Amino acid sequence: MCCRKFYDKYGSKKRITKIKLGEYVKSLDEETGEIVSNKVKALLDMGDGRFMN
């Protein structure tokens, strides 16, 4: 299971698997180099992290 954590708009850590559609998360604005809050507009199901050979 993924152990990566992200910060919500209030600065609280949250597991990436717990982020929901419509919530706000902080991310890097690559043009300005600043951390900004953005609304989650879509989610991707990346599976459970195991790979098949």
Buried (B, 14 or more C-beta within 10 A) or exposed (E): EEEEEBBBEEEEEBEEEEBEEEEBBBEEEEEEEEEEEEEBEEEEEEEEEEEEE
